[in-house]
Amino acid sequence: MTYLKNKLSPLFIFFAGVTFWVTSCKENNIPKITPTIITEQTVNDTDDPAIWVNSKDPSKSIIFGTDKKTNGAIYAFNLEGKIIKEKSIFNIKRPNNVDVSYNFQLNDSVSVDLLAFTEREKQQIRLFSVPNMTSLDNGGFKVFKDATDIQLQLPMGIAFYTSSKTNKTYIIVSRKKGPKENYLYQYEITFNKKFDIKLVRKFGKFSGKKEIEAIAVDKELGFIYYSDEQHGIRKYYAEPNKGNQELSCFGSNKFKSDIEGIAIAKTDSKNGYLIVSDQQRGTFNIFGRQNNSFIKSVNLSTIKTDGCDVTTIPLGKKFPNGLFVAMNENRNFFFYDLKKVIY
């Protein structure tokens, strides 16, 4: 058998090469979609965006993006892709992922929009108000505090979830390294004269293949999705009291290697799309929001996209159908009118 295997090796290599070439050709045949706007460059290494929609004037909405290094930052961009320096947050110790949430109730008459991001080198998450960019965390909230190894305390992914049943707001956090079970922690955001977080749940399987970073929450349908990077997209209930059983793990055969950023485009309360970065292939895979079935792949001209975000709310003349934002390897972000991406 060894002799036969050795004799067939050149033939095997030939067909493997042909297969790779054909696959590459098919990938390259996906038409490239050019962005509507390319942002100004950051200093270090862009990673993950989050869109804050200005409810009073959507044309003045802000796109936040992480720049992950020891001297990192959360950059704020206007819809022209220009950096808004006074809204940006600098001197952050390796910010990784970022998310926004709306209308957190401080009391019966006052609410605030929130921005949260992970600060990996300080083993913590940060919390700011939007658009005033006021710090709400007294320097940061430590996460994964019960892990005995500091390597298991380094946060990466982050996503908000506000329960329509209880009106409680949560932050779900993933980390650079973690166990096969309970890779993610879910914290409730509390406010009693000051903000704090309370651990309410540990959950989430991990294949052990690479890491878990991207998290997205479907608030209306009550699901959490996250990318087990070289394994699949995992799905869980968002409500802590609904249990920690995995609902599904899908999409593994649609990605070349790393499964990265997830954005949920909601066309109404139940319908829409999941848009997920196929990082090494340089494309995005689109799945149905309700049944998570594969629909198509799109090529948005980005290189090695980590994070992405989306809103279906019209944002002025350049983005009348909503906005999709994708990180690009060249220290910037690409903005698209949503119609270019999903229709």
N, C-alpha and C positions, 0 to 999 in steps of 0.2 A: 504493500500500500504506500509506503514511503517513496518507493521508486516512481510509482504512477503519479503521486502528488507532485514530485519534483519535475517530472516530464511535462505535466500540465501547467506548471507555474507560469511560463512565458505566455501561453494562450490565455490563462486567467488574467494576467497583467494587461494583455492587449485589450480584452473585453472590458476590464475594469476601467481602462483609460477611455475607451469609446463611450462607456456609460457616463463617466464624469463629463466628457466633452458634450454629449447630448444634453445632459442635465443642465450644464452651464448655458448652453444655447437656449434652452427653454426658459431659463431664468432671465437671460438677457433679452428675450423676446417680449417680456412684460413691458408695455410702454411706460416710459418715464414721465412722471407728473412733476412739473416744475412748481416750486413754492410761490405763493403770492408775495411773501416778504421773507427776507433773510435778515436775522438780527445782527447787530453789532457784536463783535467778538468779546468774550470774557478773557480773563488773564490766564486761567489754568486749564480746566478740564470740565466741560459741561456734562451734565448727567440727566437731570430730571426736571420737567416743567410742571407748573400748576397754573390754571387760569382762574383769575378772580374777575367775576362779572360785576361791573358797576350797575346796580339796579336803577339808579337815578339817571345815568347816562351811559348806556352800553358802549358807546364809542370811546369812552374814557376808561375802559377796562384795563387791567394790568396782567401781564404774564410774568410769573416768577420762575426763575431757573437757577438750579444749584450749580456751583463751580467748585468742584471737590478737590481740595488740597488742604495742607495745614494752614495756609493763609487764604482759606476759601471764602466764599460769599454766597448770598442769595441775591441774584440780580433781578431788578424789576425792569421790565420793558413795556413801552407803550405799543399800540397796534401798528406803528410804523417800524417797529423793531429797534427803536432807539433806547438806550439805557437811561432809566430815570434814577439818577444818582441819589437823590434825596429819599427815595423809597427803597433803595437797596440796603442790604445788611452785610457789613464787612467784618473781617477778622474772625471768621468762624472756623473752628478746627475740623476740617473735612466734613462739610455738609454733604449728605448723600441724596436723600429724596425729600420731596416737599408736597404738601397738600393744603387745600383751603376748605373752610366750612363756613356756613352762613347762619346768622341769627341765633347765636348762643345767648340764652336769656340770663342776664345778670339779676334782673328782678322783673316784676310784672310789666314794667313800662320801658325798660332799657335792654337792648341786645347789642351784640358785637359780632362782627365777622372775624374769623380766626385764620391764621397761617401757622402751620407747624412743620418742622423739619428735623431730621436726625443730625446730630453732631457726633460723628463716630468716635473721634479721638478723645472725647470727654465722656463717652458712654452715656449719652443723654439725648433727650429731645428738647427742642425749643418751641416756645409759643409766643406769637405776636398778634397784635390787633391789625386789621386791614380796614381802610387804607392808611391809618395814622402811623402804623409801624412802631407801635409802642410795645416794649417788652412786658410780658405778662407772667413770667416764670421765675423771677428773681435769680436769673442766671442759668436756669435749666433744671429739668427733671430727670433724675437717674432712672435708667431702665435695666431690666434683666439683673436686678440687684441680688437675686438669690443664686445666680450662677457662680460657682466657685472659681472658674477659670476666666480670666479677663478676656480671653479670645471669644468667649461665649456671651460677652456683654457689649459687643460692638454693633450698634444699630445701623441698619441700612434703609430698608423700605418703610414707608409710613402711609397711612390712609385714615381719613375720618369716616365715622359712621354715626349718624343721628337717627335714633329710633323713632319711627312714627307712632309707636305704641306708648312709649314712656317719655319721649322727648329728651332722653339722656343722650349725651354726645360722647363718643368713644374714639380712641386712637388705637389703631392696630399697627404693631411694629414688628418688623423682621430683623434679622441680624446677619452678619458676615459669615458666621459659622454657627452650627446648632446641631441638636440631637435628631434622631430619626422620628421622634414624636415631640410635640409641644415646641416646635420651632418658633412659633409666633406667640406674642403676648398681646392681650387686649386690655387697655386701660380706660377707665371712665374719667372724664374731665369733670372736676368738681369746682364749685365756687362758693366760698363762704368768707366774704370780705377779701379773699385772695384766691388765686387759682392753684389747683393741685391736681394730681392724678392718683387713681386708685386701681391697683391690679384686680381684674375681675375674671380673667380667663387665660388659660394656656391651651393652645391647640395647634394642629397642623402637622401633617406628615411631611417627611423629607426623604428623598430618594438616596441621599448621600453622594450624589454625582458631582455637584458643584456648589451652588448656593441658592438662597431665596432672597430676592430683592423687590421686584415689582409687586405691588398690591393695589387692587382696585375694588371699590365697594359699590354695589348696586343698591342704593338706599331704598328705592321704591319696591323692588322685588325681594330685598332682604338677603342678598348673597355677598359673600367675600370671595374674590378670585385672587390667586397669586401664582407667580411663575416659579415652578421648580425647574431651574434653568435648562437642564438637559434631559428633562423627563416628561413634563406635561404641565397643563394649566389645571390647578386644583381649585375645587369649589366647596365652600362651607356656608352654613347659616351665619348671618351677621349678628343675630340676637344671641347673647351669651347663654340664655336659659333654654335655647332650642337644641343644645347638645353639640358635641364635638365630632360627630361622625362625618366622614368625607362623603359629599354628595356625588361627585364625579371627578375624574381626571382625564382630560381630553386634549386633542391637538398634537400629540407627540410626533405623529408621522408627517406633520405639515411644516416642520422646522428643520433647518440644516443642523443647528447646534444649540446655541443659547436662546431660550425664550425670554424675552425681556419685557419692556414696558407694556402696560395694559391700559387702554382708555375705553370708556363705555359711552357710546353715543345713543342718547335716549330720544327716540322720535315721538314717543308718548309715554304714558305711565308704565306700559308693559313691553312695548316693542323697541327695536333698535339693534345696535351692533356692538360687538367687542372687537376692538382693533388692537392687534398684538404685534410687537416688533419681532421679526425674524432676523436677529442681529447680524450674523455672519453672511446671510444671503443678501442683506441690504434691502429687504422688502417688509411688507406688513401683511399679516393674515387677518381676514375679517370673518368673524363667526356671528351667527344669529344670537340675539340677546336672550330669547326665550328658550330655545332648545340647544343652543351652543353648537349647532351644525356649521361646518365649514362652508363659506360662500365663495370667496375669491382671494387672490393675493394682489397687492398693488405695489408699484415701485414709485416711491416718493422722492427719489434722487438723493436720499440721505445716505450717510456712511456710518455703519456700526451704531445704529440708534439704541440707546439705553431706554430712557423714559419718554413718555408721550402723554398728552392730555387732550380733552375735547370738550366743547360745549355746542349744543344745537341752537343756542340763543343767537339771533342775528346781532352782529357787532359792527354796525356801520356799513358804509358803501363797499369796502374791500372784502368784508366777510358777511354778506347778506344771508348766507345759509348756515351760519355758525362757523366755528374755528377749530381746526385741528393743529396741534403743535407737536413737533418732534425734535428731539435732540439730534445734533449732527456732530460728527467727529472733529470738525474744524472749529471747535470752541464757540459754536453758535447754535441757534435754534431756527427751524424752518416753520413758517406760518402758512396755512392753506385755508382757503375758503372750503368749507366741509363738502360742498357739492363735488369738488374735484376728487375727493377721497372715496366716498361711499356710493355715489350715484353713477 
